[in-house]
Amino acid sequence: MNIDNLVTMANQIGTFFESYPDPQEGRTEIANHLQRFWAPRMRSRLFSHLDETEGEGLKPMVIEALLEHRRDHMPPPPPGGDAG
């Protein structure tokens, strides 16, 4: 999927959850939404974009949500990958 579309969709999600009175809760809900409704490939692409460009085009709250919840919401590695 095109990264510009993913950035736009992530920012739309961020805009919705920015209205939460507690910013921490909003960031958690952004991450939860991405986990529940985005395919692993989409999340993986968004995290790659974050790593490669420092989240160019993403709202600050979305970047913060991705960084804070990365461990919980990164897609699992593909089967047969190097486990370390």
GROMACS elastic network, one bead per residue, 0.5 to 0.9 nm:
[ bonds ]
;  ai    aj funct       b0    kb
    1     4     6  0.86759   500
    1     5     6  0.73696   500
    1     6     6  0.73181   500
    1    41     6  0.86513   500
    1    42     6  0.70792   500
    1    45     6  0.81489   500
    2     5     6  0.54335   500
    2     6     6  0.65532   500
    2     7     6  0.88572   500
    3     7     6  0.60328   500
    3     8     6  0.84774   500
    3    42     6  0.88913   500
    3    45     6  0.72490   500
    3    46     6  0.71314   500
    3    49     6  0.75121   500
    4     7     6  0.51243   500
    4     8     6  0.61614   500
    4     9     6  0.86407   500
    4    57     6  0.83912   500
    5     8     6  0.50676   500
    5     9     6  0.61464   500
    5    10     6  0.85310   500
    6     9     6  0.51136   500
    6    10     6  0.59959   500
    6    11     6  0.84572   500
    6    42     6  0.73939   500
    6    43     6  0.88332   500
    6    45     6  0.83237   500
    6    46     6  0.68470   500
    7    10     6  0.50933   500
    7    11     6  0.60470   500
    7    12     6  0.85723   500
    7    46     6  0.74380   500
    7    49     6  0.89937   500
    7    55     6  0.86802   500
    7    56     6  0.86516   500
    7    57     6  0.66676   500
    7    58     6  0.59693   500
    7    59     6  0.88427   500
    8    11     6  0.51600   500
    8    12     6  0.62355   500
    8    13     6  0.87627   500
    8    57     6  0.82893   500
    8    58     6  0.78689   500
    9    12     6  0.50476   500
    9    13     6  0.63405   500
    9    14     6  0.85865   500
   10    13     6  0.51239   500
   10    14     6  0.61468   500
   10    15     6  0.86568   500
   10    30     6  0.82509   500
   10    34     6  0.80741   500
   10    46     6  0.87229   500
   10    58     6  0.74211   500
   10    59     6  0.84131   500
   10    62     6  0.69654   500
   11    15     6  0.60255   500
   11    16     6  0.86377   500
   11    57     6  0.85633   500
   11    58     6  0.61348   500
   11    59     6  0.59179   500
   11    61     6  0.87408   500
   11    62     6  0.67293   500
   12    15     6  0.50465   500
   12    16     6  0.64531   500
   12    17     6  0.88769   500
   13    16     6  0.52785   500
   13    17     6  0.64667   500
   13    18     6  0.86791   500
   13    30     6  0.64769   500
   13    33     6  0.79519   500
   13    34     6  0.86649   500
   13    62     6  0.83065   500
   14    17     6  0.52157   500
   14    18     6  0.59451   500
   14    26     6  0.80108   500
   14    27     6  0.79759   500
   14    30     6  0.62397   500
   14    59     6  0.71366   500
   14    60     6  0.89351   500
   14    61     6  0.65553   500
   14    62     6  0.56611   500
   14    65     6  0.89911   500
   15    18     6  0.51884   500
   15    19     6  0.72616   500
   15    59     6  0.83796   500
   15    61     6  0.87202   500
   15    62     6  0.89108   500
   16    19     6  0.60766   500
   16    20     6  0.81519   500
   16    26     6  0.86971   500
   16    30     6  0.88348   500
   17    20     6  0.55558   500
   17    23     6  0.83398   500
   17    25     6  0.84151   500
   17    27     6  0.73318   500
   17    29     6  0.69490   500
   17    30     6  0.66281   500
   18    21     6  0.79669   500
   18    22     6  0.87766   500
   18    23     6  0.69574   500
   18    26     6  0.60520   500
   18    27     6  0.81454   500
   18    61     6  0.75277   500
   19    22     6  0.86023   500
   19    23     6  0.84503   500
   19    26     6  0.77057   500
   20    23     6  0.63873   500
   20    24     6  0.88519   500
   20    25     6  0.71054   500
   20    26     6  0.55695   500
   21    24     6  0.89852   500
   21    25     6  0.81522   500
   21    26     6  0.79500   500
   22    25     6  0.53524   500
   22    26     6  0.63944   500
   22    27     6  0.89139   500
   23    27     6  0.62287   500
   23    28     6  0.86060   500
   23    61     6  0.83321   500
   24    27     6  0.51652   500
   24    28     6  0.62147   500
   24    29     6  0.86124   500
   24    65     6  0.85024   500
   25    28     6  0.50296   500
   25    29     6  0.61101   500
   25    30     6  0.86260   500
   26    29     6  0.50900   500
   26    30     6  0.62272   500
   26    31     6  0.87614   500
   26    61     6  0.83645   500
   26    65     6  0.83058   500
   27    30     6  0.50883   500
   27    31     6  0.63955   500
   27    32     6  0.86292   500
   27    61     6  0.65732   500
   27    62     6  0.70145   500
   27    64     6  0.70061   500
   27    66     6  0.81803   500
   27    68     6  0.81305   500
   27    69     6  0.85284   500
   28    31     6  0.52161   500
   28    32     6  0.61169   500
   28    33     6  0.85859   500
   28    65     6  0.64272   500
   28    68     6  0.83226   500
   28    69     6  0.73604   500
   29    33     6  0.59279   500
   29    34     6  0.85138   500
   29    65     6  0.84617   500
   30    33     6  0.51875   500
   30    34     6  0.63481   500
   30    35     6  0.86935   500
   30    61     6  0.87559   500
   30    62     6  0.70555   500
   30    65     6  0.64479   500
   30    66     6  0.83025   500
   31    34     6  0.52051   500
   31    35     6  0.62025   500
   31    36     6  0.86923   500
   31    62     6  0.83386   500
   31    65     6  0.59000   500
   31    66     6  0.64999   500
   31    68     6  0.87124   500
   31    69     6  0.63912   500
   31    70     6  0.83010   500
   31    72     6  0.87621   500
   31    73     6  0.70230   500
   32    35     6  0.50161   500
   32    36     6  0.60954   500
   32    37     6  0.84902   500
   32    69     6  0.88389   500
   32    73     6  0.79283   500
   33    36     6  0.51846   500
   33    37     6  0.58821   500
   33    38     6  0.76573   500
   34    37     6  0.54756   500
   34    38     6  0.51023   500
   34    39     6  0.82773   500
   34    42     6  0.89106   500
   34    43     6  0.70685   500
   34    73     6  0.79522   500
   35    38     6  0.59728   500
   35    39     6  0.78505   500
   35    40     6  0.80047   500
   35    43     6  0.77990   500
   35    72     6  0.87702   500
   35    73     6  0.58979   500
   35    74     6  0.84208   500
   35    75     6  0.87464   500
   36    39     6  0.82824   500
   38    41     6  0.80337   500
   38    42     6  0.60511   500
   38    43     6  0.64278   500
   39    42     6  0.52677   500
   39    43     6  0.65091   500
   39    44     6  0.86593   500
   39    75     6  0.86803   500
   40    43     6  0.51352   500
   40    44     6  0.59827   500
   40    45     6  0.85358   500
   40    73     6  0.89745   500
   40    74     6  0.77274   500
   40    75     6  0.50989   500
   40    76     6  0.79258   500
   41    44     6  0.50211   500
   41    45     6  0.61354   500
   41    46     6  0.86471   500
   41    75     6  0.75243   500
   42    45     6  0.51528   500
   42    46     6  0.62821   500
   42    47     6  0.87294   500
   43    46     6  0.50687   500
   43    47     6  0.61870   500
   43    48     6  0.85509   500
   43    73     6  0.80304   500
   43    74     6  0.69383   500
   43    75     6  0.68924   500
   44    47     6  0.51523   500
   44    48     6  0.61329   500
   44    49     6  0.86157   500
   44    74     6  0.67194   500
   44    75     6  0.62773   500
   45    48     6  0.50200   500
   45    49     6  0.62036   500
   45    50     6  0.86448   500
   46    49     6  0.50298   500
   46    50     6  0.62495   500
   46    51     6  0.87304   500
   46    55     6  0.83529   500
   46    66     6  0.89662   500
   47    51     6  0.62190   500
   47    52     6  0.85775   500
   47    55     6  0.83712   500
   47    66     6  0.75370   500
   47    70     6  0.82466   500
   47    74     6  0.78049   500
   48    51     6  0.50573   500
   48    52     6  0.59978   500
   48    53     6  0.83974   500
   48    55     6  0.89574   500
   49    52     6  0.51133   500
   49    53     6  0.57680   500
   49    54     6  0.72019   500
   49    55     6  0.60145   500
   49    56     6  0.76943   500
   50    53     6  0.55773   500
   50    56     6  0.72538   500
   50    58     6  0.86201   500
   50    63     6  0.75729   500
   50    66     6  0.83856   500
   50    67     6  0.88964   500
   51    54     6  0.55460   500
   51    55     6  0.71037   500
   52    55     6  0.76682   500
   52    56     6  0.88849   500
   53    56     6  0.54416   500
   54    58     6  0.89817   500
   54    63     6  0.83684   500
   55    58     6  0.54410   500
   55    59     6  0.83051   500
   55    60     6  0.85968   500
   55    62     6  0.88217   500
   55    63     6  0.63642   500
   56    59     6  0.86467   500
   58    61     6  0.81905   500
   58    62     6  0.63042   500
   58    63     6  0.63892   500
   59    62     6  0.52961   500
   59    63     6  0.64375   500
   59    64     6  0.87555   500
   60    63     6  0.50889   500
   60    64     6  0.61430   500
   60    65     6  0.85913   500
   61    64     6  0.50394   500
   61    65     6  0.61158   500
   61    66     6  0.86330   500
   62    65     6  0.50141   500
   62    66     6  0.61748   500
   62    67     6  0.86070   500
   63    66     6  0.51530   500
   63    67     6  0.61824   500
   63    68     6  0.85443   500
   64    67     6  0.51539   500
   64    68     6  0.59524   500
   64    69     6  0.84364   500
   65    68     6  0.52026   500
   65    69     6  0.59754   500
   65    70     6  0.79561   500
   66    69     6  0.54353   500
   66    70     6  0.53858   500
   66    73     6  0.82260   500
   67    70     6  0.53159   500
   67    71     6  0.84683   500
   68    71     6  0.79927   500
   68    72     6  0.89835   500
   69    72     6  0.54932   500
   69    73     6  0.61548   500
   69    74     6  0.83602   500
   70    73     6  0.52069   500
   70    74     6  0.55636   500
   71    74     6  0.58743   500
   72    75     6  0.87098   500
   73    76     6  0.88071   500
   74    77     6  0.87907   500
   75    78     6  0.87474   500
   76    79     6  0.86858   500
   77    80     6  0.84878   500
   77    81     6  0.65038   500
   77    82     6  0.86139   500
   77    83     6  0.85223   500
   78    81     6  0.56880   500
   79    82     6  0.88506   500
   80    83     6  0.82929   500
   81    84     6  0.88336   500
